[in-house]
Amino acid sequence: MNDVLRTLREARPAELDPDVPADARVREAELARAMAAAPEPVIGRGARRRVRPVWGIGLAGAVAAGTVAAVVLVPGGGGEPERSRAGGQTGQTQRLDARTVLLAAAEKAGGQSDTMGAYWHTVSISSHTYTVGKAGARYSVTVRDRYEAWTPSKPGGTVYGRQQYLGAKPATAADEAAWRRAGAPETFEIRVPISPGSKITKPYRAKLAAASPQPPKLSASPLVDGDKVFWLGRNVTMKQVRALPSDPARLKAELMRWFEGHDTESDRPMDGGEWLYRVASGLVMDMPVRPEVRAAGFRMLAGLPGVTSVGRVADPEGRPGSAIAVDAATPGGVIRDQMIIDLATGTALARANVMMKPTAGTEVPAGRTMDSEVLLTAEWTDSAPR
């Protein structure tokens, strides 16, 4: 992610800022998965100081370092048979395999227009679901934020960000009923694990999330090192992003040059295939790569082992798409990292982490979307924020 997330973090409402060295979206996503993956509060691994990825909601936080040596990918993955609704009836449809989905996306992505402007402009909405309340009366709430970023195309420019806290509310009807029984509180206490190396000795920090939304805040900051805009295994410039190879094999080789045997957010050991899936998913989702490079990213993903088809789903904003995923076994259960793609345009709509098979003692139920990132806009513009 570009440095705008540092400024977004600074603009974030104080009651939701855990004050750790990571941008708000990456930090919250990892902490949500850390809580889901461990029956007891665990100490998560701190993130490195660098330009942060927009799409950092992979499985990095599913297992805190020190809890388990590595995440184990679950082969086969899959899910329930794909279903579609028409005229109020539910019918069975044939699910496309992951390779077909990704190659179809590549065909459309390669034909997208690409005229560079002064800024790469993105708009996204993140959501994170937490379990709150007193023992015996626990329920879940979903916290949502809207992020907007303007990343300059030339070195020495200013990165602008606009963040709005959209509020928190019970995740389901059953959670709403439990919330009302608890007196319908207007704030929720969220416990977030503390990264190692912190001077704080407790395993978690309690923060308050308000039910009501807050006004948007605009921020601005210079690029990291004057020219670094994104992260692809290391900090990269806009020139480097635009120069990535359009051949899938060469693109894979270029990205794997920076793989060091651990995940994108810590020193936790990680398989190269999982690492590449995470990095490539971010590349195709919202980075300002050339259309032919985005197509190469989809084709590269099509060749990775362990990537499966979930079928037709709706993203958290209700937009339909085809989902591909990687399942991973963690101490808290099997977690699915899925990406939803609009095959009509070759556009990645969203990414999400879904609990598939919780282990005993885990508060997260099967089928829950623990966190998600929905991309609403990703385009070049010559207009700075107003």
Secondary structure, DSSP 8 states (H G I E B T S, - for coil): --THHHHHHHHS-GGG----SS-HHHHHHHHHHHHHH-SS--------SS---TT--SGGGTS-BTTBS--EEESS---S--EEEETTEEEE-----HHHHHHHHHHHHTT------SEEEEEEEEEEEEEESSTTS-EEEEEEEEEEEEEESSTT-EEEEEEEEEEEEESSHHHHHHHHHTT--SEEEEEEE--TT-S--SSEEEEEEESS----EEEEEE-BTTTEEEESSSEEEHHHHHT--SSHHHHHHHHHTT--SB-SSSS-B--HHHHHHHHHHHHHHH----HHHHHHHHHHHHTSTT-EEEEEEE-TTS-EEEEEEEEEEETTEEEEEEEEEETTTTEEEEEEEEEEEE-TT--S-TT-EEEEEEEEEEEEES----
